[in-house]
Amino acid sequence: MSQDKVVMTLEERNQLVALVAKRAGVLGSVERENLLETIGMHELVLDLSMSGSANTFAQELVRKLQGKGRLESTGQPALVSLLRELRQLVKGHADELTFVEGLLHPYREIGQRGRKLNLFISYRRKSWPFTQSLARDLAQAINADIFVDIDSIDEANFEQSILRHLRAADALLLVISEYTFSERIHNKDDWVRRELEIALSLDKPIILVALDGRLPPATDKLPASLHELPKMQAIFFYPDYWQPAIDKLAAFLATVTTAKPTTRRSTMTAPSGTAAKDVMRTISADEVEQTDAVPIEDPSPSKTFFEALRALETENFDKAIFLLEELSRVGFRVPHVSIANKLTEAKSLQQRSLELEVQRQEYRWIANLADHRYAVPEARRAWQAFREAYPFYQEDNENLRQRLARQPFLEPTAEQQTLLNMLLDPNVPPPERAEAGRKLAQIGDPRMGVGLDVDQLPMMAWIPLPAATLTVGGDKEAWNPREGKQVSVGAFKIAKYPITNAQYARFVEAGSYRDARYWEEAREAGHWNRGILDVYRWTGTEWAVEQRRGPANYGAKFDVGNAPRVGVSWYEAVAFCRWLTEQERAQGWLSTDEEIRLPTEDEWEYAARGTEGRIYPWGGSEYESGRANIDERHNKDGPYYLQQTSAVGIYPQGDTPEGISDMSGNVWEWTGSNYEEGKVYITLRGGSWFHGPRSARAAARDGANPRSRYDNVGFRVILAPLSRADR
């Protein structure tokens, strides 16, 4: 090829003139002047006719640029500037773009001025064929001295030569193949590791040459000295799409260094089917041999498009994005498909894939913890947090849902399912539902939140409530209402049901009445001493003081396993919460910055009324028969009066919109708040089986001495962050 001209056949020259004429035909004189200025040939304005025909303008322009020789500003033939401008103008026109790209093929240099670069390539010996081709073809695209140790050692001392060239390098290219991050990378004497450590210490730019889209592993798989590697820019190389990657790498090097364009000719095989395949070139015998070693063909845009689709199907998103970006760059269009939309979809799928891999790694870590019995509590806490953070994660190869579940799912027996269907059917009369609940307690109630978990601890079904500001009180029709006021409450979780007999029994069986740690309030008040608790008991005519070592017993009808525990004082409810908090932490179900406790009165009312200020927990403004275990007959509000507690949750039509059961009726519930300022009285909320609809209104309240026990008072617990004072 001539040193000063782009050599073309006559046919190619005519084709180029026609293309320039076509594009110049829509340009006026001023626009034609701007075109000449854009290609750096403003001095031709005086020699060319700006107002003549497009064909005349095109012929003169091509002829003068061909005879102009090389431009000092770029070191390339003057016609290359026009070809580059045409490449921008014909985007979206595949045939014209292919023609222009063919003429430009030997001139793929970076068109920036600057000094010659020193580049250092770090690689594994097994990737030498790829590295050899990379060094050779990159040298055609950018003006640089490229150090590759096999070819470039220039001292007797191998190590000194490598280190000298590395220190002098403007950038290091790391070829990432399947061998790069083998176990050798953890050997301090490994040369790839040493080269990278030196480059990092010298703050050299490191560019990752990602062969087949490979990237560095996560930092926990790398030596600490190489933790910065995953942050480095990567250029993806796929063997079938070689030249676009070379161009991208050369362009990126120009952004992080100052690159001077090369004057060498490309040794790449010209794209088949293009006009450039007949261009005559003068190359050395060595170059011919190297060129023949790696024949590269640029694929057609259609082939590239379908290759991108195949990459998407195999979830090779890096490759798909790379190919779609190339198609977008050249303005390729395909019927019925938007390349831009497909590229957006590929990036979205890649992001989802990356997020899924993060989740998989965390899952594997939890599974490893669960394999060691002394780490099971930590695994349980981690699993709970994982399920909350990623509720839609489905993969469970290690069966963690079963292994780390508090209550492994057991298919109900036919008898249990029949009773459950009856118990939860609002169309079944309450007395029949209550009887179904008692029978279910005898054969085992499988509902979450009613019984015990795998560690034989009370199993709560938590309902989360976000922080909120709301109005409490103000319902003058309720029993003993508060004045209306606005309050703010923090986020917490509340138990779906009151504490049941089966759950409280574990507290008693554990010997907790004898453990002073749980009875701080009772001890300070002088009502607990060595496992003996002072309580109030109603004799029928007056309150009498008793000393007890356990809860009160009101007979078999109140001692049903899935019914609320009654006959416990406020001190006993608080002690239960303290005991359960300790047990949950020990088993890994609870973190150290959370606690289980009684709700404050404001928290209880928020759970019952919501932020909208419901009159009844279910949302109605008037009581509706069959929605709660209360005395409906007292004021003729309905026909039902069970005269005792019932299994929790048998009034599903009385649940709050959030799913909290029994907030009206069944049992009054102890809270953590004083009933009146200055009095040793504790607030009760929720009404009971013994009282009517006024007590069942969500704003109703009552109070009792903390030592008192009743057959219609129980309690419900919440899970909340520790207050700052308790941390």
Rosetta blueprint (number, residue, H / E / L):
1 M L
2 S L
3 Q L
4 D L
5 K L
6 V L
7 V L
8 M L
9 T L
10 L H
11 E H
12 E H
13 R H
14 N H
15 Q H
16 L H
17 V H
18 A H
19 L H
20 V H
21 A H
22 K H
23 R H
24 A H
25 G L
26 V L
27 L L
28 G L
29 S H
30 V H
31 E H
32 R H
33 E H
34 N H
35 L H
36 L H
37 E H
38 T H
39 I L
40 G L
41 M L
42 H H
43 E H
44 L H
45 V H
46 L H
47 D L
48 L L
49 S L
50 M L
51 S L
52 G L
53 S L
54 A H
55 N H
56 T H
57 F H
58 A H
59 Q H
60 E H
61 L H
62 V H
63 R H
64 K H
65 L H
66 Q H
67 G H
68 K H
69 G L
70 R E
71 L L
72 E L
73 S L
74 T L
75 G L
76 Q L
77 P E
78 A H
79 L H
80 V H
81 S H
82 L H
83 L H
84 R H
85 E H
86 L H
87 R H
88 Q H
89 L H
90 V L
91 K L
92 G L
93 H L
94 A H
95 D H
96 E H
97 L H
98 T H
99 F H
100 V H
101 E H
102 G H
103 L H
104 L H
105 H L
106 P L
107 Y L
108 R L
109 E L
110 I L
111 G L
112 Q L
113 R L
114 G L
115 R L
116 K L
117 L E
118 N E
119 L E
120 F E
121 I E
122 S E
123 Y L
124 R L
125 R H
126 K H
127 S H
128 W H
129 P H
130 F H
131 T H
132 Q H
133 S H
134 L H
135 A H
136 R H
137 D H
138 L H
139 A H
140 Q H
141 A H
142 I L
143 N E
144 A E
145 D E
146 I E
147 F E
148 V L
149 D H
150 I H
151 D H
152 S H
153 I L
154 D L
155 E L
156 A L
157 N L
158 F H
159 E H
160 Q H
161 S H
162 I H
163 L H
164 R H
165 H H
166 L H
167 R H
168 A H
169 A L
170 D L
171 A E
172 L E
173 L E
174 L E
175 V E
176 I E
177 S L
178 E L
179 Y L
180 T L
181 F L
182 S L
183 E H
184 R H
185 I H
186 H H
187 N L
188 K L
189 D L
190 D L
191 W H
192 V H
193 R H
194 R H
195 E H
196 L H
197 E H
198 I H
199 A H
200 L H
201 S H
202 L L
203 D L
204 K L
205 P L
206 I E
207 I E
208 L E
209 V E
210 A E
211 L E
212 D L
213 G L
214 R L
215 L L
216 P L
217 P L
218 A L
219 T H
220 D H
221 K H
222 L L
223 P L
224 A H
225 S H
226 L H
227 H L
228 E L
229 L H
230 P H
231 K H
232 M L
233 Q L
234 A E
235 I E
236 F E
237 F E
238 Y L
239 P H
240 D H
241 Y H
242 W H
243 Q H
244 P H
245 A H
246 I H
247 D H
248 K H
249 L H
250 A H
251 A H
252 F H
253 L H
254 A H
255 T H
256 V H
257 T L
258 T L
259 A L
260 K E
261 P L
262 T L
263 T L
264 R L
265 R L
266 S L
267 T L
268 M L
269 T L
270 A L
271 P L
272 S L
273 G L
274 T L
275 A H
276 A H
277 K H
278 D H
279 V L
280 M L
281 R L
282 T L
283 I L
284 S L
285 A H
286 D H
287 E H
288 V H
289 E H
290 Q H
291 T H
292 D H
293 A H
294 V L
295 P L
296 I L
297 E L
298 D L
299 P L
300 S L
301 P H
302 S H
303 K H
304 T H
305 F H
306 F H
307 E H
308 A H
309 L H
310 R H
311 A H
312 L H
313 E H
314 T L
315 E L
316 N L
317 F H
318 D H
319 K H
320 A H
321 I H
322 F H
323 L H
324 L H
325 E H
326 E H
327 L H
328 S H
329 R H
330 V L
331 G L
332 F L
333 R L
334 V E
335 P L
336 H L
337 V E
338 S L
339 I H
340 A H
341 N H
342 K H
343 L H
344 T H
345 E H
346 A H
347 K H
348 S H
349 L H
350 Q H
351 Q H
352 R H
353 S H
354 L H
355 E H
356 L H
357 E H
358 V H
359 Q H
360 R H
361 Q H
362 E H
363 Y H
364 R H
365 W H
366 I H
367 A H
368 N H
369 L H
370 A H
371 D L
372 H L
373 R H
374 Y H
375 A H
376 V H
377 P H
378 E H
379 A H
380 R H
381 R H
382 A H
383 W H
384 Q H
385 A H
386 F H
387 R H
388 E H
389 A H
390 Y L
391 P L
392 F L
393 Y L
394 Q L
395 E L
396 D L
397 N L
398 E L
399 N L
400 L H
401 R H
402 Q H
403 R H
404 L L
405 A L
406 R L
407 Q L
408 P L
409 F L
410 L L
411 E L
412 P L
413 T L
414 A H
415 E H
416 Q H
417 Q H
418 T H
419 L H
420 L H
421 N H
422 M H
423 L H
424 L L
425 D L
426 P L
427 N L
428 V L
429 P L
430 P H
431 P H
432 E H
433 R H
434 A H
435 E H
436 A H
437 G H
438 R H
439 K H
440 L H
441 A H
442 Q H
443 I H
444 G L
445 D L
446 P L
447 R L
448 M L
449 G L
450 V L
451 G L
452 L E
453 D L
454 V L
455 D L
456 Q L
457 L L
458 P E
459 M L
460 M L
461 A L
462 W E
463 I E
464 P E
465 L E
466 P L
467 A L
468 A E
469 T E
470 L E
471 T E
472 V E
473 G L
474 G L
475 D L
476 K L
477 E L
478 A L
479 W L
480 N L
481 P L
482 R L
483 E L
484 G L
485 K E
486 Q E
487 V E
488 S E
489 V E
490 G L
491 A L
492 F E
493 K E
494 I E
495 A E
496 K L
497 Y L
498 P L
499 I L
500 T E
501 N H
502 A H
503 Q H
504 Y H
505 A H
506 R H
507 F H
508 V H
509 E H
510 A L
511 G L
512 S H
513 Y H
514 R H
515 D L
516 A H
517 R H
518 Y H
519 W L
520 E H
521 E H
522 A H
523 R H
524 E H
525 A L
526 G L
527 H L
528 W E
529 N E
530 R L
531 G L
532 I E
533 L E
534 D E
535 V E
536 Y E
537 R E
538 W E
539 T L
540 G L
541 T L
542 E L
543 W E
544 A E
545 V E
546 E E
547 Q E
548 R E
549 R L
550 G L
551 P L
552 A L
553 N L
554 Y L
555 G L
556 A H
557 K H
558 F H
559 D L
560 V L
561 G L
562 N L
563 A L
564 P E
565 R L
566 V L
567 G L
568 V L
569 S L
570 W H
571 Y H
572 E H
573 A H
574 V H
575 A H
576 F H
577 C H
578 R H
579 W H
580 L H
581 T H
582 E H
583 Q H
584 E H
585 R H
586 A H
587 Q H
588 G L
589 W L
590 L L
591 S L
592 T L
593 D L
594 E E
595 E E
596 I E
597 R E
598 L L
599 P L
600 T L
601 E H
602 D H
603 E H
604 W H
605 E H
606 Y H
607 A H
608 A H
609 R H
610 G L
611 T L
612 E L
613 G L
614 R L
615 I L
616 Y L
617 P L
618 W L
619 G L
620 G L
621 S L
622 E L
623 Y L
624 E L
625 S L
626 G L
627 R L
628 A L
629 N E
630 I L
631 D L
632 E L
633 R L
634 H L
635 N L
636 K L
637 D L
638 G L
639 P L
640 Y L
641 Y L
642 L L
643 Q L
644 Q L
645 T L
646 S L
647 A L
648 V L
649 G L
650 I L
651 Y L
652 P H
653 Q H
654 G H
655 D L
656 T L
657 P L
658 E L
659 G L
660 I L
661 S L
662 D L
663 M L
664 S L
665 G E
666 N L
667 V L
668 W E
669 E E
670 W E
671 T E
672 G E
673 S E
674 N E
675 Y L
676 E L
677 E L
678 G L
679 K L
680 V L
681 Y L
682 I E
683 T E
684 L E
685 R E
686 G L
687 G L
688 S L
689 W L
690 F L
691 H L
692 G L
693 P H
694 R H
695 S H
696 A H
697 R L
698 A L
699 A L
700 A L
701 R E
702 D E
703 G E
704 A E
705 N L
706 P L
707 R L
708 S E
709 R L
710 Y L
711 D L
712 N L
713 V E
714 G E
715 F E
716 R L
717 V L
718 I E
719 L E
720 A E
721 P E
722 L L
723 S L
724 R H
725 A H
726 D H
727 R L
